[in-house]
Amino acid sequence: MDQRRSYGRVLVVSVLVGCLEVALALVVVLLYVRTQPPPDTPVDRSALAAGLLSFSVVIGVIALLLSVVFVLPAVALGDLIGRRIGGREAWWVPAVVAALVAPPVVAFAAYNHVEGRSALVFWAVATAALSLGGLVARIRRRGLVGQVTLWGSAVVAGTGLLGALGFAAGLLPAYAPPAIGPSTVAGTWVDHTSGTLVFTPDGRVTASGVGEHAPDDPPGGPSRSCSGSGTWSYEPGRDVWTQEVRVRVPGCSWQVWSVGGTDRTPRIYRHVGRPDSGKLYQLRKAVDGP
């Protein structure tokens, strides 16, 4: 083993790189979420912040364990193999990591009946992530920990900034509801309790067990339901965000439905409680609708 190498520093840098990789992945996931429809239930920001704090501690512990089990042996064996066989020692790090990661991945995939392609993708991603930590950690340079922290944080922050600018400039596809029309509205729409609204092309609608939510209802409170027959119309609005489906059924309080979902799975929805509550009551277009 090369005594000139500080394996304590290798461990620190490897853990740091692992944490930065997770932070970068989290930023990418958050950017991706902006391209997707909002959830039915709003995100509790305080709970999310507390969860992220706990998550960061867990990630640090996991990064430490992975570095001890995979990265440190890969760097040490890479040094040894490079001296014995020849070639650049760094080239052996990914190969050793791949060999060390393969047995637990194969065992996990076999025990849980994971598809071979999925297991192969996971093995490749894990090998790349751990190899990066090993390759960076084996660099002999003064102030390496500070440089990795600085440049890694810059990459994470830069990715978030570029993503935000991409959404602002229209270069990235921020979520927008689908542009529907009367032909899309016609058919059967179903909620999570099998309540239905059946729209016919001639402007008639039949409701069966569709939930009712008054403006002062608490988001978590029980809902009432309404059934009956009436009429409907589609209002295109100024843009996709203001299009509406108007439903008039005697005895039912809901008249205006907003449009959400995607082109493949359109939805109509109403807010539960105040509009700023963030909780939605949604009906999806049934695949087998008329």
N, C-alpha and C positions, 0 to 999 in steps of 0.2 A: 504494500500500500504506500502511496506517495505521502511521505510525512510532511511535505511542504504544503499540502492542501489542508485547509481548515474545514473539517467536516461539520463543525458547529455552525460555521457561516453558511455552508451548503444547506444545512437544515433550515436555518432562519430564512434564507432567500427562497428556498423551495416552498416553504409554508406561505411566504408573502406572495409569491407568484400564484399559488393555488387560490388564495383569497382574492387576488385581483382578477383572476379568471372567472371566479364565481360572480364578482361584482360586475364584470363586463357582460356575462351571460344574463344577469338580472336586468341590466339596462336594455339589452336587446329584447328581452321578454316584455318589459314595460313599453317599449316602442311598438312591439307587435300587438300588444293589447289595444293600442290606439287604433289599430286597423280592424278591430272586431266589434260586434254589437255590445252595448252595455249589458251587464247582468241584471236579472230580475230584482235582485236584492242589492242595495248599495253597499259599497265597501266601508267598513268601520275604520276610519283613518287612524284613530288612536290605537285600536287593536292591531292594525297593520304595522304601525310604528313599533309597538312593543314586540310583535312577532318578528320583525326584522332584526331587532336588537338581540333577541334570543337566538334567532337564526344565525346571526354573525358569529356568536360564541360557538355554536355547534359546528359551523363551517370551519372555524379556526381549529377546533379539536380534530375534526375529520381530516383537514389538510395536514395537521401534524402527524396523525397516524399514517396517512398515505405516504408522506415523505419518509417516515421511518421505515415503513415496510417495503416501499417500491423505489423511491428516488435515491435515497442514500446507498442502498445496495447496487443500484444501477450505475451510479457515479463511480463507486469503488470498483465494481467489476469491470466497468468500461476502462478505467485506468489500468487495471491488471491485464485485461485482454489486449489492450493497445500496446502495452510494453512487451507482452509475450508473443503476440502474433504480428504486430505491426499495424500501420495505418494510424490515422488520427484517432485519438482516444475518444473524442466527442462523438464520432460516428457510431461507436458501440453503445452509447446511452440509449437511443430509441430501440435498438435491437434487444438489449437486455430488459428494458421496461416492457416491451411487447411480450417477451418470454415469461416475465414474472407475472404479468397481468392475465395471461391466457388461462392458466389453471383455475383461478377462482371464477373467471367469467364462464368458462365451460361448465364448471360444477354448478354454478348458480342457474345457468340456462337449462341444464339437464334436470335439476331438481324442480324447477318451476315451469318446465315444458315451454320455454321461450323459443320462439321461432328463430331458426338459424341466422336469417338475414338480420334480424334485430340484434341478436347477440354479437354478430360480426361488426355491426355499426357501433354498438356500445364499446366493444373492445378497441376499435380504431380510434374513437373519440377519447377514451380513457388513456390510451397509449400516447396520443398526441398531446393531451393536456399534461400528463405527468412527465413526458419527455421534455416539454418546454421548460418546466420547472428545473429538471436536471441539467439541461443545457445552459440555462441562464446561471444556475447556482454554481456551476463548476468554473465560471469565469474568474480568473485571478485579477482583481482590480480593486484598488483602494476606494472606499466609499461605495461599494457595490450595493449595499442595502439601501442607502439613501437614493442612489440613482434608480434602482428598480422601483422604489416607492414613488419617486417623482414622475418617471416616465410612464409607469403603469397607471398611476392616478390620472395622468394627462390623457392616456388612451381611453380610459373609462369615461372621463368627463367629456373628452372630445367626441366620443361616439354619441353620448347623450345630446350634446349641442348640435352635432351634424344632423341627428335624427329630428330634433325639434325644428331646425331650419328647413329640413326636407319637408316636414309636414306644412310649415308656414308657406313655403314656396310652391307647394303642390307637387313636389317631386316624389313624395311618398304617399301611398293611398290611404289617407285618414278615413276612418269609418264614416259612411253616409248611408242613410236608409235607401232601399231600392225605390226606383221610380215605378210605381204600379199604375194601374188604370182600372176601369170598370171590368175588363175581361179578367184581370187577376183577382179582383175582389170576388167575383162570382165563384161560388163553391162553398165548401164546408171549412169552418175555422173552429179549432178545438182548444180548450184551455187545459190546465194540468189536472183538473178533476173530471174531465170528459164533458164539461159543459160545451155547448155548440151554438154557433151562429151559422145558419145556412142562407147564403145569398143566392138569389136567382137572377138571371140576366134581365128579366123584366122589371127589376126594381123592388121585388118583394124579399122579405127576410123573415126567418123563423128562429126564435131564440129558445134554447132549452137549457135551463140550469146555469145561465151565465151570471157570474158574480157581480154584485153591486158594491161600490165603495163610495161613501159620502166623503166630501172634502175634509171633514173633521175626524174621520176614522183614523185610529192609530194604525201605522203600517203593519204591526203584528197582530192586530185584532181580528176576530172572526168576520167572515164576509157573508152577506146575504146573497140570494140568487134570484133571478127573474126569468120568466118564460113568457112566450107569446109570439104574435105575428105582427108585422108592420111593413115599413118601407125603408129603403136605404138609397143613398146617393154618394158619389165620389167627388171630392173637391180637390183639384190639382194643387191649389195654393201657389205661392210665389216660387217655391223650389221644393226639393224632396223633403226638406225639414218641415214644411208647413202644409203638406198634403194631408187630407183628412178623409175619413169614412164616416158619414153621418147616418146614424141608425135611429129610427123613430118607431118604438114599440110601446103601445099604451101600457102604463104602469111600471115601465122600466126607466130608471133615471139616466142611464148612460146614453148620450146622443152623439158625442164626438169621440172618435178613435183616431189616435195618431198611428203612423206607419213606422215599422222598424224591421229588424231581421236583416236578411240578405236576399239577393236575387233568387237563390236556390231555396231558401226557407223564409219567405216573407212572414211578417207578424203584424198584428194590430194590437195596440195597447192603450191603457189608461193609467194614470198615476194613482197610487194608493195613498190616501191622505193628501197633504199639501204637495204641490208640484216639486218643491225642493226636498221632499223626503227621499227621492231617489228610488223608491220601490215601485215596481211596475207590475200590473196585472196584464198578462199577455195571452193572446190566442194565436196559434200558428195555423197556417194553411195546411189542411189535410192533403196528403198525397193522393188519396183516392176520392177527393171531393169531386162533385159534378162540374 
